[in-house]
Amino acid sequence: MPTTARNATPRISPPQLLGLLSAALIPCITAIFLTSTSGTELILITSATIIAVFFTWRLCHTRKQLDNPDPKSQVQALLAPTHEFIDLLNHSSNETPAVNESIHALEQELALITKKVDWAQSRRDTFEATILISDLRGYTTISETYSPDQTISLLNRYFEHMSEIIYRHNGTIDKLMGDSILALFGSYDGTKKDAADAVTCATEMQIAMYKFNRENQQLGMPALYMGIGINTGKVVASKLGSALYNEQTVIGADVNLTARIESHTVCGQVLISDATYQQVHDVTQVSEPMLVIVKGRREAIPMYELISITNPEHFKVPEREIRRSPRVDIDIPFKFHVCEGKIITSEQNTGRISNMSTGGMLAYSDTKIDPYFFVRFALDFNILGVECNDIYGKILKVEKKYEGYEMSIEFTIIDPQDRQSIQDLVNNTLAQAQNS
């Protein structure tokens, strides 16, 4: 910083130097012809004239800078003498602990002043981009079950896999939020290729979860699954925070919508908005649109589940084993609460489970619940002699049946022990069916 400040000092160009010498010599020559001066007086007159002209030029130059102010340059110019003083103290042979402490405090104050100037001059740019948000399912259970060191190690391995894929597809990681990733595909001249990069990236991210889960298995940790939401729209890139702490990030309604889309995903799923689909419809295969009402939007918005992408290569979003695991017919009562966003309603609903696998279940209830809502429930595993924790699931489909409403529910958050209990129940039921 001191070097920058000293470099900001104005330099005298040759034309300016010639003008200054002329302005200094003319009064001197005039003084010689009009007065009878001694050598000493002539030197004094000449020196005074040169000094006066020099300070006049400095004043004019400073005035010009003030007419076109650059706050950062002005601050650097003002702080230059202080930095020079600090340099002098740092090279002094009479340093003491008190002096060093004072120098450190002064440097911190100067850094804060510079940071405030940078904060005041921060830019805000608006452009179109494709936003990708991913989130792990079951991370909360992991963080509560394993030590902090194990949890951090798991997250770092996950981020290492995903960040490599994101950057390979021309994406930029905007931020890491716990176990979530917010990535950006686009620039100030956003093109259709940005959306194609994003959906290709999302597909490869889901494929990479196989390798990640094999590593988890080797380490004795449970498999994790990821949901990804993608949307295309306007974003605002700016610094957020204060002069004391800030970060460069993107914000906007389309960023919020991406988060809403991601929140509706289930294990291993990629959901894209209509805005993104319109840009990649010729290179992707998607499911039929599902209309979902999300927070902040008055009308339902269409979402498409990404099945595969054909350009530049054919990639298929893998169907997780957990979503195609064996199912068995059972008859177990259950009680559940509906989740509206992050709020769990107080009303308790009842129903019965007629079919179950380790990935989801088919249940009946007298209460009609709209599709795409989340529910929280606990299972009665008294027949296995175990106690079940709360399980979260997403209602994928609802059909009216003569005995009530049939709901297809996929598990989104479930404790590994509860999943194992369900697996034991499925295995025992299948074994009994085979024996009979």
Sequence and secondary structure as in RCSB ss.txt:
>XXXX:A:sequence
MPTTARNATPRISPPQLLGLLSAALIPCITAIFLTSTSGTELILITSATIIAVFFTWRLCHTRKQLDNPDPKSQV
QALLAPTHEFIDLLNHSSNETPAVNESIHALEQELALITKKVDWAQSRRDTFEATILISDLRGYTTISETYSPDQ
TISLLNRYFEHMSEIIYRHNGTIDKLMGDSILALFGSYDGTKKDAADAVTCATEMQIAMYKFNRENQQLGMPALY
MGIGINTGKVVASKLGSALYNEQTVIGADVNLTARIESHTVCGQVLISDATYQQVHDVTQVSEPMLVIVKGRREA
IPMYELISITNPEHFKVPEREIRRSPRVDIDIPFKFHVCEGKIITSEQNTGRISNMSTGGMLAYSDTKIDPYFFV
RFALDFNILGVECNDIYGKILKVEKKYEGYEMSIEFTIIDPQDRQSIQDLVNNTLAQAQNS
>XXXX:A:secstr
 HHHHHHTS    HHHHHHHHHHHHHHHHHHHHHS   HHHHHHHHHHHHHHHHHHHHHHHHHHHHHS  HHHHH
HHHHHHHHHHHHHHHT TT  HHHHHHHHHHHHHHHHHHHHHHHHT   EEEEEEEEEEEEESHHHHHHHS HHH
HHHHHHHHHHHHHHHHHHTT EEEEEETTEEEEEE  TT  HHHHHHHHHHHHHHHHHHHHHHHHHHHTT    E
EEEEEEEEEEEEEEEE SSSEEEEEESHHHHHHHHHHHT  TT EEEEHHHHHHHTTTEEE   EEE  TT SS 
EEEEEEEEE SSS EE    GGGS   EEEEEEEEEEEEETTEE S  EEEEEEEE SSEEEEEESS   TT EE
EEEE  GGGT     EEEEEEEEEEETTEEEEEEEEEE  HHHHHHHHHHHHHHHHHHHH 
